[in-house]
Amino acid sequence: MTKHLQKCVNCGEYSLANPELKCIYCGGQLTNVKPPKFSLQDKFGKYRLKYFKEEFEKKYN
Ligand SMILES: [Zn+2]
């Protein structure tokens, strides 16, 4: 695994970052891939949001 993995916005293939940020498959633009950590944090954020929403509704109902 590399820490410089990028994803093509055109074809969705993963490829290594290169100076021109071009996809090796189709020549499309490469973008940074978010580490899995972020999606995990999003999940927790969602639960937290749900919790606060419930607390909020308890107070104002
Ligand atoms: Zn591509």
N, CA, C, O and the ligand as a Tripos MOL2 file, in Angstrom:
@<TRIPOS>MOLECULE
protein
  245   243    62     0     0
PROTEIN
NO_CHARGES

@<TRIPOS>ATOM
      1 N           0.8400   -1.2120    0.0000 N.3       1 MET1
      2 CA          0.0000    0.0000    0.0000 C.3       1 MET1
      3 C           0.8660    1.2490    0.0000 C.2       1 MET1
      4 O           1.9540    1.2650    0.5750 O.2       1 MET1
      5 N           0.3860    2.2630   -0.6310 N.am      2 THR2
      6 CA          1.1180    3.5300   -0.6590 C.3       2 THR2
      7 C           0.3110    4.6060    0.0510 C.2       2 THR2
      8 O          -0.9170    4.5480    0.1200 O.2       2 THR2
      9 N           1.0260    5.5770    0.5700 N.am      3 LYS3
     10 CA          0.3140    6.6880    1.2040 C.3       3 LYS3
     11 C           0.0020    7.7780    0.2060 C.2       3 LYS3
     12 O          -0.5700    8.8120    0.5540 O.2       3 LYS3
     13 N           0.3850    7.5390   -1.0500 N.am      4 HIS4
     14 CA          0.1220    8.5500   -2.0720 C.3       4 HIS4
     15 C          -0.9090    8.0480   -3.0750 C.2       4 HIS4
     16 O          -0.8490    8.3760   -4.2590 O.2       4 HIS4
     17 N          -1.8300    7.2700   -2.6010 N.am      5 LEU5
     18 CA         -2.8580    6.7340   -3.4920 C.3       5 LEU5
     19 C          -3.8550    7.8340   -3.8570 C.2       5 LEU5
     20 O          -4.3320    8.5820   -3.0040 O.2       5 LEU5
     21 N          -4.1470    7.9030   -5.1350 N.am      6 GLN6
     22 CA         -5.0780    8.9130   -5.6170 C.3       6 GLN6
     23 C          -6.1770    8.2330   -6.4140 C.2       6 GLN6
     24 O          -6.0100    7.1180   -6.9090 O.2       6 GLN6
     25 N          -7.2920    8.9150   -6.5270 N.am      7 LYS7
     26 CA         -8.4110    8.3510   -7.2690 C.3       7 LYS7
     27 C          -8.7410    9.2350   -8.4610 C.2       7 LYS7
     28 O          -8.7440   10.4630   -8.3660 O.2       7 LYS7
     29 N          -9.0180    8.5880   -9.5800 N.am      8 CYS8
     30 CA         -9.3600    9.3150  -10.7920 C.3       8 CYS8
     31 C         -10.8180    9.7680  -10.7230 C.2       8 CYS8
     32 O         -11.7070    8.9750  -10.4130 O.2       8 CYS8
     33 N         -11.0550   11.0530  -11.0170 N.am      9 VAL9
     34 CA        -12.4290   11.5570  -10.9820 C.3       9 VAL9
     35 C         -13.1890   11.1390  -12.2340 C.2       9 VAL9
     36 O         -14.4170   11.1970  -12.2780 O.2       9 VAL9
     37 N         -12.4410   10.7170  -13.2520 N.am     10 ASN10
     38 CA        -13.0620   10.3680  -14.5260 C.3      10 ASN10
     39 C         -13.5340    8.9110  -14.5510 C.2      10 ASN10
     40 O         -14.7020    8.6360  -14.8270 O.2      10 ASN10
     41 N         -12.6110    7.9730  -14.2580 N.am     11 CYS11
     42 CA        -12.9670    6.5600  -14.3710 C.3      11 CYS11
     43 C         -13.0960    5.8820  -13.0090 C.2      11 CYS11
     44 O         -13.5630    4.7470  -12.9240 O.2      11 CYS11
     45 N         -12.6790    6.5820  -11.9280 N.am     12 GLY12
     46 CA        -12.8360    6.0250  -10.5920 C.3      12 GLY12
     47 C         -11.7660    5.0210  -10.2070 C.2      12 GLY12
     48 O         -11.8400    4.4150   -9.1380 O.2      12 GLY12
     49 N         -10.7720    4.8380  -11.0660 N.am     13 GLU13
     50 CA         -9.6800    3.9150  -10.7580 C.3      13 GLU13
     51 C          -8.7120    4.5590   -9.7850 C.2      13 GLU13
     52 O          -8.5170    5.7740   -9.7840 O.2      13 GLU13
     53 N          -8.1010    3.7070   -8.9480 N.am     14 TYR14
     54 CA         -7.0720    4.2030   -8.0470 C.3      14 TYR14
     55 C          -5.7210    4.0990   -8.7380 C.2      14 TYR14
     56 O          -5.4220    3.1070   -9.4020 O.2      14 TYR14
     57 N          -4.9190    5.1270   -8.5720 N.am     15 SER15
     58 CA         -3.5740    5.0550   -9.1200 C.3      15 SER15
     59 C          -2.6330    5.8870   -8.2630 C.2      15 SER15
     60 O          -3.0580    6.6900   -7.4330 O.2      15 SER15
     61 N          -1.3490    5.6710   -8.4860 N.am     16 LEU16
     62 CA         -0.3430    6.3900   -7.7160 C.3      16 LEU16
     63 C          -0.2990    7.8530   -8.1330 C.2      16 LEU16
     64 O          -0.5230    8.1930   -9.2940 O.2      16 LEU16
     65 N          -0.0100    8.7010   -7.1700 N.am     17 ALA17
     66 CA          0.1670   10.1080   -7.4880 C.3      17 ALA17
     67 C           1.3890   10.2790   -8.3730 C.2      17 ALA17
     68 O           2.4370    9.6790   -8.1340 O.2      17 ALA17
     69 N           1.2400   11.0970   -9.3840 N.am     18 ASN18
     70 CA          2.3830   11.4330  -10.2290 C.3      18 ASN18
     71 C           2.3980   12.9410  -10.4040 C.2      18 ASN18
     72 O           1.3970   13.6030  -10.1290 O.2      18 ASN18
     73 N           3.5220   13.4990  -10.8590 N.am     19 PRO19
     74 CA          3.6560   14.9700  -10.9100 C.3      19 PRO19
     75 C           2.5290   15.6580  -11.6710 C.2      19 PRO19
     76 O           2.1630   16.7860  -11.3400 O.2      19 PRO19
     77 N           1.9850   15.0130  -12.6600 N.am     20 GLU20
     78 CA          0.9450   15.6600  -13.4650 C.3      20 GLU20
     79 C          -0.4660   15.3600  -12.9590 C.2      20 GLU20
     80 O          -1.4500   15.8920  -13.4740 O.2      20 GLU20
     81 N          -0.5480   14.5060  -11.9500 N.am     21 LEU21
     82 CA         -1.8370   14.1040  -11.3840 C.3      21 LEU21
     83 C          -2.8010   13.6130  -12.4590 C.2      21 LEU21
     84 O          -3.9740   13.9850  -12.4940 O.2      21 LEU21
     85 N          -2.2680   12.7690  -13.3310 N.am     22 LYS22
     86 CA         -3.1050   12.2040  -14.3860 C.3      22 LYS22
     87 C          -3.2860   10.7140  -14.1730 C.2      22 LYS22
     88 O          -2.3580   10.0040  -13.7860 O.2      22 LYS22
     89 N          -4.4950   10.2600  -14.4320 N.am     23 CYS23
     90 CA         -4.8200    8.8480  -14.3200 C.3      23 CYS23
     91 C          -4.0100    8.0340  -15.3370 C.2      23 CYS23
     92 O          -3.9060    8.3990  -16.5080 O.2      23 CYS23
     93 N          -3.4450    6.9290  -14.8610 N.am     24 ILE24
     94 CA         -2.6500    6.0980  -15.7690 C.3      24 ILE24
     95 C          -3.5440    5.2990  -16.7200 C.2      24 ILE24
     96 O          -3.0730    4.7540  -17.7190 O.2      24 ILE24
     97 N          -4.8340    5.2370  -16.3990 N.am     25 TYR25
     98 CA         -5.7520    4.4490  -17.2270 C.3      25 TYR25
     99 C          -6.4050    5.2930  -18.3150 C.2      25 TYR25
    100 O          -6.4970    4.8620  -19.4640 O.2      25 TYR25
    101 N          -6.8600    6.4940  -17.9610 N.am     26 CYS26
    102 CA         -7.6170    7.2820  -18.9280 C.3      26 CYS26
    103 C          -7.0870    8.6980  -19.0860 C.2      26 CYS26
    104 O          -7.5490    9.4320  -19.9600 O.2      26 CYS26
    105 N          -6.1220    9.0970  -18.2540 N.am     27 GLY27
    106 CA         -5.5780   10.4460  -18.3660 C.3      27 GLY27
    107 C          -6.3910   11.4960  -17.6280 C.2      27 GLY27
    108 O          -6.1270   12.6930  -17.7400 O.2      27 GLY27
    109 N          -7.4000   11.0300  -16.8580 N.am     28 GLY28
    110 CA         -8.2490   11.9530  -16.0990 C.3      28 GLY28
    111 C          -7.5400   12.5490  -14.9000 C.2      28 GLY28
    112 O          -6.4130   12.1810  -14.5680 O.2      28 GLY28
    113 N          -8.2290   13.4770  -14.2610 N.am     29 GLN29
    114 CA         -7.6870   14.1650  -13.0920 C.3      29 GLN29
    115 C          -7.7040   13.2500  -11.8670 C.2      29 GLN29
    116 O          -8.6920   12.5670  -11.5970 O.2      29 GLN29
    117 N          -6.5840   13.2530  -11.1300 N.am     30 LEU30
    118 CA         -6.5090   12.4780   -9.8980 C.3      30 LEU30
    119 C          -6.7800   13.3700   -8.6900 C.2      30 LEU30
    120 O          -6.3600   14.5270   -8.6520 O.2      30 LEU30
    121 N          -7.4760   12.8270   -7.7210 N.am     31 THR31
    122 CA         -7.7230   13.5790   -6.4880 C.3      31 THR31
    123 C          -7.3070   12.7380   -5.2960 C.2      31 THR31
    124 O          -7.2050   11.5160   -5.3980 O.2      31 THR31
    125 N          -7.0700   13.3830   -4.1780 N.am     32 ASN32
    126 CA         -6.6850   12.6780   -2.9680 C.3      32 ASN32
    127 C          -7.8040   11.7740   -2.4900 C.2      32 ASN32
    128 O          -8.9810   12.1290   -2.5530 O.2      32 ASN32
    129 N          -7.4220   10.6040   -2.0130 N.am     33 VAL33
    130 CA         -8.3930    9.6770   -1.4420 C.3      33 VAL33
    131 C          -8.4550    9.9240    0.0610 C.2      33 VAL33
    132 O          -7.4290    9.9610    0.7400 O.2      33 VAL33
    133 N          -9.6440   10.0890    0.5560 N.am     34 LYS34
    134 CA         -9.7950   10.2840    1.9970 C.3      34 LYS34
    135 C          -9.4800    8.9840    2.7230 C.2      34 LYS34
    136 O          -9.9460    7.9200    2.3160 O.2      34 LYS34
    137 N          -8.7040    9.0570    3.7810 N.am     35 PRO35
    138 CA         -8.4300    7.8480    4.5590 C.3      35 PRO35
    139 C          -9.7240    7.3280    5.1910 C.2      35 PRO35
    140 O         -10.6310    8.1140    5.4660 O.2      35 PRO35
    141 N          -9.8200    6.0170    5.4240 N.am     36 PRO36
    142 CA        -11.0190    5.4200    5.9940 C.3      36 PRO36
    143 C         -11.4210    6.0320    7.3300 C.2      36 PRO36
    144 O         -12.5910    6.0160    7.7140 O.2      36 PRO36
    145 N         -10.4190    6.5740    8.0320 N.am     37 LYS37
    146 CA        -10.6420    7.2160    9.3270 C.3      37 LYS37
    147 C         -11.7970    8.2050    9.2620 C.2      37 LYS37
    148 O         -12.6130    8.2830   10.1810 O.2      37 LYS37
    149 N         -11.8600    8.9560    8.1720 N.am     38 PHE38
    150 CA        -12.8470   10.0270    8.0760 C.3      38 PHE38
    151 C         -14.2700    9.4900    8.0480 C.2      38 PHE38
    152 O         -15.1700   10.0690    8.6580 O.2      38 PHE38
    153 N         -14.4710    8.3910    7.3440 N.am     39 SER39
    154 CA        -15.8150    7.8380    7.2750 C.3      39 SER39
    155 C         -16.2450    7.3020    8.6340 C.2      39 SER39
    156 O         -17.4250    7.3280    8.9830 O.2      39 SER39
    157 N         -15.2650    6.8120    9.3970 N.am     40 LEU40
    158 CA        -15.5590    6.3300   10.7450 C.3      40 LEU40
    159 C         -15.9930    7.4920   11.6280 C.2      40 LEU40
    160 O         -16.9430    7.3860   12.4030 O.2      40 LEU40
    161 N         -15.2780    8.5970   11.4920 N.am     41 GLN41
    162 CA        -15.6070    9.7810   12.2760 C.3      41 GLN41
    163 C         -16.9840   10.3080   11.8840 C.2      41 GLN41
    164 O         -17.7440   10.7700   12.7350 O.2      41 GLN41
    165 N         -17.2970   10.2360   10.6030 N.am     42 ASP42
    166 CA        -18.6060   10.6580   10.1440 C.3      42 ASP42
    167 C         -19.7100    9.8590   10.8140 C.2      42 ASP42
    168 O         -20.7460   10.3980   11.2030 O.2      42 ASP42
    169 N         -19.4640    8.5540   10.9390 N.am     43 LYS43
    170 CA        -20.4420    7.6840   11.5900 C.3      43 LYS43
    171 C         -20.6930    8.1150   13.0270 C.2      43 LYS43
    172 O         -21.8360    8.2290   13.4690 O.2      43 LYS43
    173 N         -19.6090    8.3500   13.7420 N.am     44 PHE44
    174 CA        -19.7490    8.7750   15.1350 C.3      44 PHE44
    175 C         -20.4520   10.1210   15.2100 C.2      44 PHE44
    176 O         -21.2710   10.3690   16.0950 O.2      44 PHE44
    177 N         -20.1120   10.9840   14.2570 N.am     45 GLY45
    178 CA        -20.7310   12.3050   14.2220 C.3      45 GLY45
    179 C         -22.2300   12.1990   14.0300 C.2      45 GLY45
    180 O         -23.0030   12.9660   14.6050 O.2      45 GLY45
    181 N         -22.6250   11.2430   13.2170 N.am     46 LYS46
    182 CA        -24.0370   11.0170   12.9450 C.3      46 LYS46
    183 C         -24.7660   10.5720   14.2150 C.2      46 LYS46
    184 O         -25.8550   11.0540   14.5260 O.2      46 LYS46
    185 N         -24.1340    9.6330   14.9460 N.am     47 TYR47
    186 CA        -24.7310    9.1700   16.1930 C.3      47 TYR47
    187 C         -24.8420   10.3080   17.1930 C.2      47 TYR47
    188 O         -25.8330   10.4390   17.9110 O.2      47 TYR47
    189 N         -23.7890   11.1330   17.2190 N.am     48 ARG48
    190 CA        -23.7620   12.2430   18.1690 C.3      48 ARG48
    191 C         -24.8760   13.2200   17.8260 C.2      48 ARG48
    192 O         -25.5560   13.7500   18.7050 O.2      48 ARG48
    193 N         -25.0440   13.4420   16.5460 N.am     49 LEU49
    194 CA        -26.0620   14.3760   16.0850 C.3      49 LEU49
    195 C         -27.4490   13.8640   16.4710 C.2      49 LEU49
    196 O         -28.3060   14.6310   16.9110 O.2      49 LEU49
    197 N         -27.6570   12.5610   16.3010 N.am     50 LYS50
    198 CA        -28.9350   11.9430   16.6430 C.3      50 LYS50
    199 C         -29.2170   12.1050   18.1400 C.2      50 LYS50
    200 O         -30.3370   12.4020   18.5540 O.2      50 LYS50
    201 N         -28.1710   11.9020   18.9270 N.am     51 TYR51
    202 CA        -28.2980   12.0280   20.3750 C.3      51 TYR51
    203 C         -28.7120   13.4420   20.7510 C.2      51 TYR51
    204 O         -29.6250   13.6340   21.5540 O.2      51 TYR51
    205 N         -28.0440   14.4260   20.1730 N.am     52 PHE52
    206 CA        -28.3470   15.8180   20.5020 C.3      52 PHE52
    207 C         -29.7350   16.2090   20.0250 C.2      52 PHE52
    208 O         -30.4280   16.9990   20.6660 O.2      52 PHE52
    209 N         -30.1240   15.6530   18.9110 N.am     53 LYS53
    210 CA        -31.4520   15.9450   18.3750 C.3      53 LYS53
    211 C         -32.5280   15.4250   19.3230 C.2      53 LYS53
    212 O         -33.5310   16.0930   19.5760 O.2      53 LYS53
    213 N         -32.2970   14.2090   19.8460 N.am     54 GLU54
    214 CA        -33.2530   13.6280   20.7830 C.3      54 GLU54
    215 C         -33.3180   14.4310   22.0750 C.2      54 GLU54
    216 O         -34.3950   14.6690   22.6210 O.2      54 GLU54
    217 N         -32.1470   14.8440   22.5540 N.am     55 GLU55
    218 CA        -32.0960   15.6640   23.7580 C.3      55 GLU55
    219 C         -32.8340   16.9820   23.5450 C.2      55 GLU55
    220 O         -33.5650   17.4520   24.4160 O.2      55 GLU55
    221 N         -32.6320   17.5500   22.4000 N.am     56 PHE56
    222 CA        -33.2620   18.8200   22.0410 C.3      56 PHE56
    223 C         -34.7880   18.6610   22.0250 C.2      56 PHE56
    224 O         -35.5180   19.5110   22.5350 O.2      56 PHE56
    225 N         -35.2450   17.5750   21.4410 N.am     57 GLU57
    226 CA        -36.6850   17.3550   21.3380 C.3      57 GLU57
    227 C         -37.3230   17.1030   22.6910 C.2      57 GLU57
    228 O         -38.4690   17.4880   22.9260 O.2      57 GLU57
    229 N         -36.5710   16.4480   23.5930 N.am     58 LYS58
    230 CA        -37.0640   16.2120   24.9610 C.3      58 LYS58
    231 C         -37.2900   17.5330   25.6820 C.2      58 LYS58
    232 O         -38.2730   17.7160   26.4000 O.2      58 LYS58
    233 N         -36.3670   18.4290   25.4700 N.am     59 LYS59
    234 CA        -36.4220   19.7150   26.1770 C.3      59 LYS59
    235 C         -37.5640   20.5950   25.6940 C.2      59 LYS59
    236 O         -38.1700   21.3290   26.4750 O.2      59 LYS59
    237 N         -37.8520   20.5150   24.4030 N.am     60 TYR60
    238 CA        -38.7960   21.4650   23.8310 C.3      60 TYR60
    239 C         -40.1350   20.8280   23.4800 C.2      60 TYR60
    240 O         -40.9290   21.4090   22.7410 O.2      60 TYR60
    241 N         -40.3820   19.6460   24.0060 N.am     61 ASN61
    242 CA        -41.6890   19.0450   23.7790 C.3      61 ASN61
    243 C         -42.4450   18.8360   25.0770 C.2      61 ASN61
    244 O         -43.5700   18.3370   25.0630 O.2      61 ASN61
    245 ZN         -9.0480    7.4120  -15.0050 Zn       62 ZN62
@<TRIPOS>BOND
     1     1     2 1
     2     2     3 1
     3     3     4 2
     4     3     5 am
     5     5     6 1
     6     6     7 1
     7     7     8 2
     8     7     9 am
     9     9    10 1
    10    10    11 1
    11    11    12 2
    12    11    13 am
    13    13    14 1
    14    14    15 1
    15    15    16 2
    16    15    17 am
    17    17    18 1
    18    18    19 1
    19    19    20 2
    20    19    21 am
    21    21    22 1
    22    22    23 1
    23    23    24 2
    24    23    25 am
    25    25    26 1
    26    26    27 1
    27    27    28 2
    28    27    29 am
    29    29    30 1
    30    30    31 1
    31    31    32 2
    32    31    33 am
    33    33    34 1
    34    34    35 1
    35    35    36 2
    36    35    37 am
    37    37    38 1
    38    38    39 1
    39    39    40 2
    40    39    41 am
    41    41    42 1
    42    42    43 1
    43    43    44 2
    44    43    45 am
    45    45    46 1
    46    46    47 1
    47    47    48 2
    48    47    49 am
    49    49    50 1
    50    50    51 1
    51    51    52 2
    52    51    53 am
    53    53    54 1
    54    54    55 1
    55    55    56 2
    56    55    57 am
    57    57    58 1
    58    58    59 1
    59    59    60 2
    60    59    61 am
    61    61    62 1
    62    62    63 1
    63    63    64 2
    64    63    65 am
    65    65    66 1
    66    66    67 1
    67    67    68 2
    68    67    69 am
    69    69    70 1
    70    70    71 1
    71    71    72 2
    72    71    73 am
    73    73    74 1
    74    74    75 1
    75    75    76 2
    76    75    77 am
    77    77    78 1
    78    78    79 1
    79    79    80 2
    80    79    81 am
    81    81    82 1
    82    82    83 1
    83    83    84 2
    84    83    85 am
    85    85    86 1
    86    86    87 1
    87    87    88 2
    88    87    89 am
    89    89    90 1
    90    90    91 1
    91    91    92 2
    92    91    93 am
    93    93    94 1
    94    94    95 1
    95    95    96 2
    96    95    97 am
    97    97    98 1
    98    98    99 1
    99    99   100 2
   100    99   101 am
   101   101   102 1
   102   102   103 1
   103   103   104 2
   104   103   105 am
   105   105   106 1
   106   106   107 1
   107   107   108 2
   108   107   109 am
   109   109   110 1
   110   110   111 1
   111   111   112 2
   112   111   113 am
   113   113   114 1
   114   114   115 1
   115   115   116 2
   116   115   117 am
   117   117   118 1
   118   118   119 1
   119   119   120 2
   120   119   121 am
   121   121   122 1
   122   122   123 1
   123   123   124 2
   124   123   125 am
   125   125   126 1
   126   126   127 1
   127   127   128 2
   128   127   129 am
   129   129   130 1
   130   130   131 1
   131   131   132 2
   132   131   133 am
   133   133   134 1
   134   134   135 1
   135   135   136 2
   136   135   137 am
   137   137   138 1
   138   138   139 1
   139   139   140 2
   140   139   141 am
   141   141   142 1
   142   142   143 1
   143   143   144 2
   144   143   145 am
   145   145   146 1
   146   146   147 1
   147   147   148 2
   148   147   149 am
   149   149   150 1
   150   150   151 1
   151   151   152 2
   152   151   153 am
   153   153   154 1
   154   154   155 1
   155   155   156 2
   156   155   157 am
   157   157   158 1
   158   158   159 1
   159   159   160 2
   160   159   161 am
   161   161   162 1
   162   162   163 1
   163   163   164 2
   164   163   165 am
   165   165   166 1
   166   166   167 1
   167   167   168 2
   168   167   169 am
   169   169   170 1
   170   170   171 1
   171   171   172 2
   172   171   173 am
   173   173   174 1
   174   174   175 1
   175   175   176 2
   176   175   177 am
   177   177   178 1
   178   178   179 1
   179   179   180 2
   180   179   181 am
   181   181   182 1
   182   182   183 1
   183   183   184 2
   184   183   185 am
   185   185   186 1
   186   186   187 1
   187   187   188 2
   188   187   189 am
   189   189   190 1
   190   190   191 1
   191   191   192 2
   192   191   193 am
   193   193   194 1
   194   194   195 1
   195   195   196 2
   196   195   197 am
   197   197   198 1
   198   198   199 1
   199   199   200 2
   200   199   201 am
   201   201   202 1
   202   202   203 1
   203   203   204 2
   204   203   205 am
   205   205   206 1
   206   206   207 1
   207   207   208 2
   208   207   209 am
   209   209   210 1
   210   210   211 1
   211   211   212 2
   212   211   213 am
   213   213   214 1
   214   214   215 1
   215   215   216 2
   216   215   217 am
   217   217   218 1
   218   218   219 1
   219   219   220 2
   220   219   221 am
   221   221   222 1
   222   222   223 1
   223   223   224 2
   224   223   225 am
   225   225   226 1
   226   226   227 1
   227   227   228 2
   228   227   229 am
   229   229   230 1
   230   230   231 1
   231   231   232 2
   232   231   233 am
   233   233   234 1
   234   234   235 1
   235   235   236 2
   236   235   237 am
   237   237   238 1
   238   238   239 1
   239   239   240 2
   240   239   241 am
   241   241   242 1
   242   242   243 1
   243   243   244 2
@<TRIPOS>SUBSTRUCTURE
     1 MET1         2 RESIDUE 1 A MET
     2 THR2         6 RESIDUE 1 A THR
     3 LYS3        10 RESIDUE 1 A LYS
     4 HIS4        14 RESIDUE 1 A HIS
     5 LEU5        18 RESIDUE 1 A LEU
     6 GLN6        22 RESIDUE 1 A GLN
     7 LYS7        26 RESIDUE 1 A LYS
     8 CYS8        30 RESIDUE 1 A CYS
     9 VAL9        34 RESIDUE 1 A VAL
    10 ASN10       38 RESIDUE 1 A ASN
    11 CYS11       42 RESIDUE 1 A CYS
    12 GLY12       46 RESIDUE 1 A GLY
    13 GLU13       50 RESIDUE 1 A GLU
    14 TYR14       54 RESIDUE 1 A TYR
    15 SER15       58 RESIDUE 1 A SER
    16 LEU16       62 RESIDUE 1 A LEU
    17 ALA17       66 RESIDUE 1 A ALA
    18 ASN18       70 RESIDUE 1 A ASN
    19 PRO19       74 RESIDUE 1 A PRO
    20 GLU20       78 RESIDUE 1 A GLU
    21 LEU21       82 RESIDUE 1 A LEU
    22 LYS22       86 RESIDUE 1 A LYS
    23 CYS23       90 RESIDUE 1 A CYS
    24 ILE24       94 RESIDUE 1 A ILE
    25 TYR25       98 RESIDUE 1 A TYR
    26 CYS26      102 RESIDUE 1 A CYS
    27 GLY27      106 RESIDUE 1 A GLY
    28 GLY28      110 RESIDUE 1 A GLY
    29 GLN29      114 RESIDUE 1 A GLN
    30 LEU30      118 RESIDUE 1 A LEU
    31 THR31      122 RESIDUE 1 A THR
    32 ASN32      126 RESIDUE 1 A ASN
    33 VAL33      130 RESIDUE 1 A VAL
    34 LYS34      134 RESIDUE 1 A LYS
    35 PRO35      138 RESIDUE 1 A PRO
    36 PRO36      142 RESIDUE 1 A PRO
    37 LYS37      146 RESIDUE 1 A LYS
    38 PHE38      150 RESIDUE 1 A PHE
    39 SER39      154 RESIDUE 1 A SER
    40 LEU40      158 RESIDUE 1 A LEU
    41 GLN41      162 RESIDUE 1 A GLN
    42 ASP42      166 RESIDUE 1 A ASP
    43 LYS43      170 RESIDUE 1 A LYS
    44 PHE44      174 RESIDUE 1 A PHE
    45 GLY45      178 RESIDUE 1 A GLY
    46 LYS46      182 RESIDUE 1 A LYS
    47 TYR47      186 RESIDUE 1 A TYR
    48 ARG48      190 RESIDUE 1 A ARG
    49 LEU49      194 RESIDUE 1 A LEU
    50 LYS50      198 RESIDUE 1 A LYS
    51 TYR51      202 RESIDUE 1 A TYR
    52 PHE52      206 RESIDUE 1 A PHE
    53 LYS53      210 RESIDUE 1 A LYS
    54 GLU54      214 RESIDUE 1 A GLU
    55 GLU55      218 RESIDUE 1 A GLU
    56 PHE56      222 RESIDUE 1 A PHE
    57 GLU57      226 RESIDUE 1 A GLU
    58 LYS58      230 RESIDUE 1 A LYS
    59 LYS59      234 RESIDUE 1 A LYS
    60 TYR60      238 RESIDUE 1 A TYR
    61 ASN61      242 RESIDUE 1 A ASN
    62 ZN62       245 GROUP 0 **** ****
